[in-house]
Amino acid sequence: MITRSKGFSLIELLVVVAILGIISAIGITSYSGYVSGTKKKSVENAMMQMNLAQTEYYSVNGSYYPPSGTHGADSKTCTPSDSASTHIEVNLLGDGAEGPDLITKDLDYFVCIWRKDNSYGLIAKEDTTKKPCEITMSNMGTALRDSNC
């Protein structure tokens, strides 16, 4: 007489664990893609606010930010950094003493503004050791992502 066990066999349990592993791997990959896309969109939104603040800065000061003689002024290039992001938040979006924290540490991006003659642009670069994503925005508000994004 053959007796049957009322539990699961080792093979059945291994199959279930393998299926759960595959499903969780797909979920984690999708989730990290959503997080990355959200960060990029948040940076673009912050850059749009900075772009709008440039109009107000121009109406008050008669020129675009950054002022002449500072990093990013009088050239079409700048280097995104933590200090550049902070200066923009304080001087362009804030009251000169403090500003809103649009570019937070968990966003993993830094922003800078270049100015040349009567034109300006914004550059945001991902703070990462791998291939960083770079987003540029013209003074007309058009955002472009490089091939690493």
TORSE-93015 format. One record per residue (C-alpha): residue number from 1; x, y, z. Coordinates in steps of 0.25 Angstrom, whole numbers, plus 5000, padded with zeros to 4 digits. Layout:
BEGIN
<k->NUM&u->X&v->Y&w->Z>
...
***
This chain:
BEGIN
<k->1&u->5000&v->5000&w->5000>
<k->2&u->5005&v->5014&w->4996>
<k->3&u->5004&v->5025&w->5006>
<k->4&u->5003&v->5039&w->5001>
<k->5&u->5009&v->5051&w->5008>
<k->6&u->5000&v->5063&w->5011>
<k->7&u->5011&v->5073&w->5010>
<k->8&u->5019&v->5079&w->4998>
<k->9&u->5030&v->5073&w->4991>
<k->10&u->5044&v->5080&w->4991>
<k->11&u->5043&v->5082&w->4976>
<k->12&u->5029&v->5089&w->4977>
<k->13&u->5035&v->5098&w->4988>
<k->14&u->5047&v->5101&w->4979>
<k->15&u->5038&v->5104&w->4967>
<k->16&u->5030&v->5114&w->4975>
<k->17&u->5042&v->5121&w->4981>
<k->18&u->5048&v->5122&w->4967>
<k->19&u->5035&v->5128&w->4961>
<k->20&u->5034&v->5138&w->4973>
<k->21&u->5049&v->5142&w->4970>
<k->22&u->5046&v->5145&w->4956>
<k->23&u->5034&v->5153&w->4959>
<k->24&u->5042&v->5161&w->4969>
<k->25&u->5053&v->5164&w->4960>
<k->26&u->5044&v->5169&w->4949>
<k->27&u->5037&v->5178&w->4960>
<k->28&u->5050&v->5184&w->4965>
<k->29&u->5055&v->5187&w->4951>
<k->30&u->5042&v->5194&w->4948>
<k->31&u->5042&v->5202&w->4961>
<k->32&u->5056&v->5207&w->4959>
<k->33&u->5052&v->5211&w->4945>
<k->34&u->5040&v->5219&w->4950>
<k->35&u->5049&v->5226&w->4961>
<k->36&u->5059&v->5230&w->4951>
<k->37&u->5049&v->5235&w->4942>
<k->38&u->5042&v->5243&w->4953>
<k->39&u->5056&v->5249&w->4957>
<k->40&u->5058&v->5254&w->4943>
<k->41&u->5044&v->5260&w->4942>
<k->42&u->5046&v->5267&w->4955>
<k->43&u->5059&v->5273&w->4951>
<k->44&u->5052&v->5278&w->4938>
<k->45&u->5041&v->5284&w->4946>
<k->46&u->5052&v->5291&w->4955>
<k->47&u->5059&v->5296&w->4943>
<k->48&u->5046&v->5302&w->4938>
<k->49&u->5044&v->5309&w->4951>
<k->50&u->5058&v->5315&w->4950>
<k->51&u->5055&v->5319&w->4935>
<k->52&u->5043&v->5326&w->4940>
<k->53&u->5051&v->5333&w->4951>
<k->54&u->5061&v->5338&w->4941>
<k->55&u->5050&v->5347&w->4935>
<k->56&u->5047&v->5353&w->4948>
<k->57&u->5062&v->5355&w->4951>
<k->58&u->5064&v->5362&w->4937>
<k->59&u->5052&v->5371&w->4940>
<k->60&u->5059&v->5375&w->4954>
<k->61&u->5074&v->5375&w->4950>
<k->62&u->5074&v->5378&w->4935>
<k->63&u->5082&v->5366&w->4932>
<k->64&u->5081&v->5351&w->4934>
<k->65&u->5086&v->5343&w->4945>
<k->66&u->5098&v->5340&w->4948>
<k->67&u->5104&v->5354&w->4949>
<k->68&u->5116&v->5357&w->4940>
<k->69&u->5129&v->5352&w->4946>
<k->70&u->5124&v->5340&w->4953>
<k->71&u->5125&v->5325&w->4948>
<k->72&u->5116&v->5322&w->4937>
<k->73&u->5115&v->5337&w->4932>
<k->74&u->5119&v->5341&w->4919>
<k->75&u->5121&v->5327&w->4913>
<k->76&u->5112&v->5316&w->4908>
<k->77&u->5117&v->5306&w->4918>
<k->78&u->5116&v->5304&w->4933>
<k->79&u->5119&v->5292&w->4942>
<k->80&u->5107&v->5287&w->4950>
<k->81&u->5111&v->5286&w->4965>
<k->82&u->5105&v->5286&w->4979>
<k->83&u->5110&v->5300&w->4981>
<k->84&u->5105&v->5305&w->4968>
<k->85&u->5091&v->5299&w->4971>
<k->86&u->5091&v->5306&w->4985>
<k->87&u->5095&v->5319&w->4979>
<k->88&u->5083&v->5318&w->4969>
<k->89&u->5073&v->5315&w->4979>
<k->90&u->5078&v->5326&w->4988>
<k->91&u->5080&v->5337&w->4978>
<k->92&u->5070&v->5334&w->4967>
<k->93&u->5059&v->5327&w->4974>
<k->94&u->5061&v->5332&w->4989>
<k->95&u->5062&v->5346&w->4996>
<k->96&u->5078&v->5346&w->4995>
<k->97&u->5079&v->5340&w->5009>
<k->98&u->5072&v->5326&w->5007>
<k->99&u->5064&v->5320&w->4996>
<k->100&u->5055&v->5308&w->4994>
<k->101&u->5061&v->5294&w->4993>
<k->102&u->5057&v->5290&w->4979>
<k->103&u->5070&v->5282&w->4976>
<k->104&u->5070&v->5273&w->4988>
<k->105&u->5081&v->5263&w->4992>
<k->106&u->5072&v->5251&w->4989>
<k->107&u->5070&v->5256&w->4975>
<k->108&u->5084&v->5253&w->4971>
<k->109&u->5085&v->5265&w->4961>
<k->110&u->5093&v->5278&w->4961>
<k->111&u->5089&v->5290&w->4953>
<k->112&u->5096&v->5302&w->4947>
<k->113&u->5093&v->5314&w->4939>
<k->114&u->5101&v->5320&w->4927>
<k->115&u->5099&v->5333&w->4921>
<k->116&u->5105&v->5339&w->4909>
<k->117&u->5101&v->5353&w->4904>
<k->118&u->5086&v->5353&w->4904>
<k->119&u->5084&v->5338&w->4905>
<k->120&u->5085&v->5328&w->4916>
<k->121&u->5083&v->5313&w->4918>
<k->122&u->5082&v->5303&w->4929>
<k->123&u->5090&v->5290&w->4931>
<k->124&u->5086&v->5279&w->4940>
<k->125&u->5096&v->5267&w->4942>
<k->126&u->5093&v->5254&w->4950>
<k->127&u->5102&v->5252&w->4962>
<k->128&u->5107&v->5238&w->4959>
<k->129&u->5120&v->5230&w->4956>
<k->130&u->5114&v->5223&w->4944>
<k->131&u->5110&v->5230&w->4932>
<k->132&u->5103&v->5243&w->4937>
<k->133&u->5090&v->5248&w->4930>
<k->134&u->5091&v->5262&w->4926>
<k->135&u->5079&v->5271&w->4923>
<k->136&u->5080&v->5284&w->4917>
<k->137&u->5069&v->5295&w->4916>
<k->138&u->5069&v->5307&w->4907>
<k->139&u->5064&v->5321&w->4910>
<k->140&u->5051&v->5317&w->4903>
<k->141&u->5049&v->5306&w->4913>
<k->142&u->5052&v->5294&w->4903>
<k->143&u->5058&v->5283&w->4911>
<k->144&u->5068&v->5273&w->4904>
<k->145&u->5073&v->5260&w->4910>
<k->146&u->5086&v->5254&w->4905>
<k->147&u->5088&v->5239&w->4901>
<k->148&u->5091&v->5235&w->4915>
<k->149&u->5077&v->5238&w->4920>
***
